[in-house]
Amino acid sequence: MSPDRGKSIQGPEAVEVAEITKKFGPVTAVNNVSFSVHEGEFFGFLGPNGAGKTTLIRMLTTLLKPTSGSASVAGYDVASHPHDVRLNIGVVPQAMTSDLDLTGSENMDIYGRFYGLSRAEREERSKYLLDMVGLSARAGDLAATYSGGMRRRLEVARVLVHRPRILFLDEPTIGLDPQSRHVVWDFLRKLREEDGKITIFLTTHYMEEAETLSDRVAIMDAGNIIALGSLAELKSRLSGNDIILLRIGNPSPDIIAAARELPFVHKIAEEGILIRVYVDSGAHNLPMLMDRIRSAGGQIQSVTIHEQSLEDVFIHYTGKSIREEEAKKVSFLLGAGVPRKWGR
């Protein structure tokens, strides 16, 4: 018998956050954040390590209490009804948490027991989910023999045993090689195809991951949400539809001023000897831009052109590029975003 997950979600919002803040002593990890996530949505939370993403996840999954503000998950307040929240969610933290001394099937079974599933239901769900993530042939092998990508797929399958309404994925592919990362992405797409009502909340610092999977993206930096919307909406807020990146050997105010006079140029951002130019119809107008820069005495060393991407949106709002940082071994109870002095 499945656990009683309580009343149905009231309205279309699976997650509602209102002015939530979390402080650790003098450090503000999450600063007055508000947003909502629709039922059945794949919602991406993008930001560099240390942006506050994991702290936010811990509050939404009842592991941390907010300093101020409120949040409801699956219709339940995270502070006053934490047990009901936990019955309705599945959580995959940054750190690998599967038991290396158990087989894949045993890892699935023990998780089902935590939620009070009957033996028959545990067996049925485990078989179905292990097949779904491509681990049926390895179900009887110890998790210690699995690759990193296989363990991650096992852990995603494991938290789905009790049929959660909302799945929280905190940097689920951190430290995985590109091939394993794409395997996890394929599984998440398949999961959505088979269960259109499940809500997936993803935190990541991988641009491609957020861009590939998410219906909407919230960009978080230094504890604040600085932009939120679909990829198309976020791109539409930037001027121009293409970006030309020029490396100029002798950048000067006169060269920049000359380029700004062109009618198709919307914005120019200087990054040392690199100049990022936001333009309309980049391929068509590139020759005219180069001629203008050369006429002003500019020595062009290289040129690249591309359509605006999510990374360009991030640069637009933060003034810096997000970096693919080295994977860190992070404990679920004490990890990125929580100063060690206050972690418990």
C-alpha positions as CSV (number, residue, x, y, z in Angstrom):
1,M,0.0,0.0,0.0
2,S,1.4,3.4,-0.9
3,P,1.8,6.0,1.8
4,D,-1.0,8.5,2.2
5,R,0.4,11.6,0.5
6,G,-2.4,13.8,1.8
7,K,-4.6,16.2,0.0
8,S,-4.1,17.1,-3.6
9,I,-2.1,20.2,-4.6
10,Q,-4.3,23.3,-4.3
11,G,-4.2,25.1,-7.6
12,P,-1.6,24.8,-10.4
13,E,1.5,25.6,-8.2
14,A,3.6,22.7,-7.0
15,V,6.1,25.1,-5.2
16,E,5.4,28.5,-3.9
17,V,8.1,30.6,-2.3
18,A,7.4,34.1,-0.7
19,E,10.2,36.4,0.4
20,I,12.3,33.5,1.8
21,T,15.6,34.3,3.4
22,K,18.3,32.2,5.1
23,K,21.1,33.6,7.1
24,F,24.0,31.8,8.8
25,G,25.2,34.3,11.3
26,P,26.3,37.4,9.3
27,V,26.2,35.5,6.0
28,T,23.0,35.7,3.9
29,A,22.9,32.6,1.7
30,V,19.4,33.2,0.3
31,N,18.1,36.8,0.2
32,N,14.3,37.5,0.0
33,V,13.6,35.1,-2.8
34,S,10.1,34.7,-4.3
35,F,8.9,32.5,-7.2
36,S,6.5,29.7,-8.0
37,V,6.8,26.4,-9.9
38,H,3.8,25.0,-11.8
39,E,2.6,21.4,-11.5
40,G,4.2,19.3,-14.2
41,E,6.9,21.9,-15.0
42,F,10.7,21.2,-15.4
43,F,12.1,24.2,-13.5
44,G,15.8,25.0,-13.6
45,F,17.7,27.0,-11.0
46,L,20.9,28.2,-12.6
47,G,23.9,29.7,-10.8
48,P,27.5,29.3,-9.9
49,N,28.6,27.3,-6.9
50,G,27.9,29.3,-3.8
51,A,25.0,31.2,-5.3
52,G,22.6,29.8,-2.7
53,K,20.9,27.0,-4.7
54,T,21.6,24.2,-2.3
55,T,20.6,26.2,0.7
56,L,17.3,26.9,-1.1
57,I,16.8,23.2,-1.8
58,R,17.4,22.4,1.8
59,M,14.7,24.8,2.9
60,L,12.2,23.5,0.4
61,T,12.9,19.9,1.4
62,T,12.6,20.7,5.1
63,L,16.3,20.2,6.1
64,L,16.7,23.9,7.0
65,K,14.2,26.3,8.5
66,P,14.0,29.7,6.8
67,T,15.2,32.7,8.7
68,S,12.2,34.6,7.4
69,G,9.6,34.2,4.6
70,S,7.6,31.1,3.7
71,A,7.4,28.3,1.2
72,S,4.9,25.6,0.4
73,V,5.7,22.4,-1.4
74,A,2.9,20.1,-2.7
75,G,0.4,22.3,-0.9
76,Y,2.1,22.0,2.5
77,D,4.0,24.7,4.4
78,V,7.6,23.5,4.8
79,A,7.9,24.9,8.3
80,S,4.6,23.8,9.9
81,H,4.0,20.5,7.9
82,P,7.4,19.0,7.1
83,H,6.3,15.4,7.4
84,D,3.6,16.0,4.7
85,V,6.1,17.7,2.5
86,R,8.6,14.7,2.8
87,L,5.9,12.2,1.8
88,N,5.3,14.1,-1.5
89,I,8.8,14.7,-2.6
90,G,11.9,12.8,-3.9
91,V,15.3,14.3,-3.3
92,V,18.6,13.6,-5.2
93,P,21.3,15.6,-3.4
94,Q,24.7,16.6,-4.8
95,A,26.6,13.8,-2.9
96,M,26.2,10.2,-3.9
97,T,24.1,8.5,-1.2
98,S,23.4,5.0,-2.5
99,D,24.8,2.3,-0.2
100,L,27.8,0.7,-1.7
101,D,27.4,-2.5,0.3
102,L,24.0,-3.2,-1.2
103,T,23.0,-4.2,-4.6
104,G,21.0,-2.0,-6.9
105,S,17.8,-3.9,-6.1
106,E,18.5,-3.7,-2.3
107,N,19.1,0.0,-2.5
108,M,15.6,0.3,-4.1
109,D,14.0,-2.0,-1.7
110,I,15.2,-0.3,1.5
111,Y,14.1,3.0,0.2
112,G,10.6,1.6,-0.4
113,R,10.5,0.3,3.1
114,F,11.2,3.8,4.4
115,Y,7.9,4.9,2.8
116,G,5.9,1.9,4.0
117,L,5.4,0.2,0.6
118,S,4.3,-3.4,0.6
119,R,6.8,-6.0,-0.6
120,A,4.8,-6.6,-3.8
121,E,4.7,-2.9,-4.5
122,R,8.4,-2.5,-3.8
123,E,9.3,-5.3,-6.1
124,E,7.0,-4.0,-8.9
125,R,8.3,-0.4,-8.6
126,S,12.0,-1.5,-8.4
127,K,11.7,-3.7,-11.4
128,Y,10.0,-1.0,-13.4
129,L,12.3,1.8,-12.4
130,L,15.6,-0.1,-12.8
131,D,14.5,-1.1,-16.3
132,M,13.6,2.6,-17.0
133,V,17.1,3.7,-16.1
134,G,18.8,0.9,-17.9
135,L,20.1,-1.0,-14.9
136,S,18.1,-4.2,-15.0
137,A,21.1,-6.3,-16.0
138,R,23.1,-4.9,-13.1
139,A,20.3,-5.0,-10.5
140,G,21.9,-7.8,-8.5
141,D,25.4,-6.2,-8.5
142,L,26.8,-4.2,-5.6
143,A,26.5,-0.5,-6.1
144,A,30.2,-0.3,-5.4
145,T,30.8,-1.8,-8.8
146,Y,28.7,0.9,-10.6
147,S,30.2,3.8,-12.5
148,G,29.4,7.3,-11.3
149,G,26.8,7.7,-14.0
150,M,25.2,4.4,-13.1
151,R,25.1,5.3,-9.4
152,R,23.4,8.6,-10.3
153,R,20.8,6.9,-12.3
154,L,20.2,4.4,-9.5
155,E,19.7,7.3,-7.1
156,V,17.2,9.1,-9.3
157,A,15.3,5.8,-9.7
158,R,15.4,5.1,-6.0
159,V,13.7,8.4,-5.0
160,L,10.8,7.6,-7.4
161,V,9.8,4.4,-5.7
162,H,7.0,6.0,-3.7
163,R,5.7,8.0,-6.7
164,P,6.6,11.5,-5.4
165,R,4.7,14.5,-6.9
166,I,7.8,16.7,-6.9
167,L,11.4,15.6,-7.7
168,F,14.3,17.8,-6.4
169,L,17.6,17.4,-8.2
170,D,20.5,19.3,-6.7
171,E,23.4,19.4,-9.2
172,P,22.5,15.8,-10.3
173,T,25.3,15.5,-12.9
174,I,28.1,17.3,-11.0
175,G,31.4,15.5,-11.5
176,L,30.0,13.2,-14.3
177,D,31.7,12.9,-17.6
178,P,29.7,14.3,-20.6
179,Q,28.5,10.9,-21.8
180,S,27.1,10.0,-18.4
181,R,25.5,13.4,-18.1
182,H,23.7,13.0,-21.3
183,V,22.4,9.6,-20.2
184,V,20.9,11.2,-17.1
185,W,19.3,13.8,-19.3
186,D,17.8,11.2,-21.5
187,F,16.3,9.5,-18.5
188,L,14.8,12.7,-17.2
189,R,13.2,13.3,-20.5
190,K,11.8,9.8,-20.5
191,L,10.5,10.3,-17.0
192,R,8.5,13.4,-18.1
193,E,7.1,11.6,-21.1
194,E,5.8,8.8,-18.9
195,D,4.5,11.0,-16.1
196,G,3.4,14.4,-17.3
197,K,2.3,15.5,-13.9
198,I,5.5,15.1,-12.0
199,T,7.2,18.4,-11.2
200,I,11.0,18.5,-11.5
201,F,13.1,21.1,-9.7
202,L,16.7,21.2,-10.9
203,T,19.6,23.2,-9.6
204,T,22.7,23.3,-11.8
205,H,25.7,25.4,-12.8
206,Y,25.9,23.8,-16.2
207,M,24.5,26.1,-18.8
208,E,23.7,23.4,-21.3
209,E,21.9,21.3,-18.7
210,A,19.6,24.2,-17.8
211,E,19.0,25.1,-21.4
212,T,18.4,21.6,-22.6
213,L,16.0,20.4,-19.9
214,S,14.1,23.4,-18.4
215,D,10.7,24.8,-19.3
216,R,11.7,27.9,-17.3
217,V,14.9,29.0,-15.7
218,A,15.7,31.2,-12.7
219,I,19.1,32.7,-12.6
220,M,20.5,33.0,-9.1
221,D,23.6,34.8,-8.0
222,A,24.9,35.8,-4.5
223,G,21.6,34.6,-2.9
224,N,19.3,36.6,-5.2
225,I,17.1,35.7,-8.2
226,I,18.2,38.1,-10.9
227,A,16.1,36.8,-13.8
228,L,13.3,34.3,-14.4
229,G,11.5,33.1,-17.4
230,S,11.6,30.7,-20.4
231,L,14.7,30.7,-22.5
232,A,12.9,32.6,-25.2
233,E,11.6,35.2,-22.7
234,L,15.1,35.7,-21.2
235,K,16.7,36.1,-24.6
236,S,14.0,38.6,-25.7
237,R,15.1,40.9,-22.9
238,L,18.5,41.3,-24.5
239,S,19.1,43.8,-27.3
240,G,19.9,42.3,-30.7
241,N,19.6,38.7,-31.7
242,D,23.3,38.0,-32.3
243,I,26.5,38.6,-30.4
244,I,29.8,39.3,-32.2
245,L,32.9,38.8,-30.0
246,L,36.0,40.6,-31.3
247,R,39.6,40.4,-30.0
248,I,41.2,43.8,-30.6
249,G,44.9,44.3,-30.1
250,N,44.6,48.0,-29.3
251,P,41.2,48.7,-27.8
252,S,40.4,52.4,-27.2
253,P,37.5,54.7,-26.4
254,D,37.6,56.0,-29.9
255,I,37.2,52.5,-31.4
256,I,34.3,51.7,-29.2
257,A,32.6,55.0,-29.9
258,A,33.0,54.4,-33.7
259,A,31.4,51.0,-33.4
260,R,28.5,52.3,-31.3
261,E,27.5,54.7,-34.1
262,L,26.4,51.9,-36.3
263,P,22.6,51.6,-36.4
264,F,22.5,47.8,-36.0
265,V,24.6,47.9,-32.8
266,H,22.6,47.8,-29.6
267,K,25.2,47.4,-26.9
268,I,28.9,47.0,-26.5
269,A,30.5,45.3,-23.4
270,E,34.3,45.6,-23.0
271,E,36.2,42.7,-21.4
272,G,39.8,43.8,-21.7
273,I,41.0,43.2,-25.3
274,L,37.7,41.4,-26.0
275,I,34.7,43.4,-27.1
276,R,31.2,41.9,-27.0
277,V,28.9,43.6,-29.5
278,Y,25.1,42.9,-29.4
279,V,23.7,43.4,-32.9
280,D,20.9,42.6,-35.3
281,S,21.6,40.2,-38.2
282,G,25.2,39.5,-37.2
283,A,26.3,37.6,-40.3
284,H,25.0,40.3,-42.6
285,N,26.4,43.2,-40.6
286,L,29.7,41.8,-39.5
287,P,31.7,43.2,-42.5
288,M,30.4,46.7,-41.9
289,L,31.3,46.4,-38.2
290,M,34.8,45.2,-39.0
291,D,35.3,48.0,-41.6
292,R,34.2,50.6,-39.0
293,I,36.6,49.3,-36.3
294,R,39.5,49.2,-38.8
295,S,38.8,52.7,-40.0
296,A,39.0,53.8,-36.4
297,G,42.5,52.2,-36.1
298,G,41.4,49.0,-34.5
299,Q,43.6,45.9,-35.0
300,I,41.2,42.9,-35.2
301,Q,42.9,39.7,-34.1
302,S,39.9,37.3,-34.1
303,V,36.1,37.3,-34.6
304,T,33.4,34.9,-33.5
305,I,29.6,35.3,-34.0
306,H,26.8,33.3,-32.4
307,E,23.1,33.6,-31.5
308,Q,22.3,34.7,-28.0
309,S,22.4,31.8,-25.5
310,L,21.6,31.3,-21.9
311,E,25.2,32.1,-21.0
312,D,24.8,35.5,-22.8
313,V,21.7,36.1,-20.6
314,F,23.7,35.3,-17.5
315,I,26.5,37.6,-18.6
316,H,24.0,40.3,-19.3
317,Y,22.5,40.2,-15.8
318,T,25.7,39.5,-13.8
319,G,28.4,41.0,-15.9
320,K,30.5,37.8,-15.7
321,S,30.6,34.4,-17.2
322,I,29.6,31.3,-15.2
323,R,32.4,28.9,-14.8
324,E,32.2,25.1,-14.9
325,E,33.8,24.6,-11.6
326,E,35.6,21.5,-10.4
327,A,33.3,18.9,-8.9
328,K,33.4,18.9,-5.1
329,K,32.7,16.2,-2.6
330,V,29.7,17.8,-0.8
331,S,27.8,16.3,2.1
332,F,24.0,16.6,1.8
333,L,23.8,17.9,5.4
334,L,26.8,20.3,5.0
335,G,27.5,21.4,1.5
336,A,27.9,24.3,-0.9
337,G,26.2,27.4,0.3
338,V,26.4,26.6,4.0
339,P,29.4,28.1,5.9
340,R,31.1,25.3,7.8
341,K,31.0,27.2,11.0
342,W,27.2,27.1,11.1
343,G,26.6,23.7,9.5
344,R,25.0,21.0,11.6
